[in-house]
Amino acid sequence: MTRTPSLPKLHKRSATFALLALLSVLGLLVSCGSDSKDTTSTSTVPDPNRPLVIATTPILGDLVRQVGGDEINVEVLIPLGADPHDFEPSAAQAAQLRNASLIVANGLGLEERLESALDGAEKDGVPVFDVAEQLDPLVLSTADEAKPSKEDDHDHGHDHDAEKEPAQEEAHNHGAEDPHVWLDPERMATAASLVATQLATTTGLDAAPFQERAATYADAARAAETEARALLAELPADQRKLITNHDALEYFAQRFNLEVIGTVIPGGSTLAEPSAADLSDLVALIEANNVKAIFSESTVSSKMIESLAREIGSQVSVVELSTDTLGEPGSPTATYPGLIVTTARLIANGLSGR
């Protein structure tokens, strides 16, 4: 039998490398072809014939997309991870607002640095729908303390808080009502229906599909509420007390039978600053209530709250929450139900010392 001569070792290795290189190139071409096909998909290219709806925050943007479906184009002003209290629009974004069929904003002072741009668009005839004021907003607890009651404008022993009120209002122009309505799933279920009505009214499109998708969104929000309630159910009454970075969790607390007993940053804005006396009082409050965790936020610097935890000692942990924004795609907080359930899980684990 005649044996085929084998290649020398050097040549055999070269041939193998050449084959691998060829396969790699072919694989790259196939991959590039797939990517090209995906990026030209009609689902990623806005239809210029569809109405443009601009939402201010990622959470509202997600709601509008789900309720609006393929019948509208949706743009979101504030990027993922940004603080809505502190976001300023670019000149291009401010100009784009004037091209919208509808702007869906949170309102109640949340978008503090966006207000002039929103006012300008509204003066040019663009409808601006402020969702939060339609959802039975809560009064900020800090506003309650700082402002005299309507029934009696006389002093009631709150001189220190009353003196802080003008400075706080000048610093962040924040109203007395809490803007963080999205942290109550029931309110967001209502918001979906309200947005559906606004979309139909401003675009002239059939209202029925909008309301059907709003009902689906509401069902998902309520399912998240049920799951969150189960996660928090085992916390005893004396452990259901929250210390937060700023006053953002009152809606969540009321919905899930928790109590916000203190905040590092006074008021519902992130732009105010606590005094040394405020921080000293907060340390005493945490120690007196044996609080195991204090809650920071992904959109706000945690330096102050971490410093506070170090002063108290190792028995207190700092837990970061995504309260004012959604997470990156694929993360646990990338969707609204995920945001609610993840917040409940982190709070339950933090308060129980897990």
Order of alpha helices (4+ residues) and beta strands (2+ residues): alpha-beta-alpha-beta-alpha-beta-alpha-beta-alpha-alpha-alpha-alpha-beta-alpha-beta-alpha-beta-alpha-beta-alpha
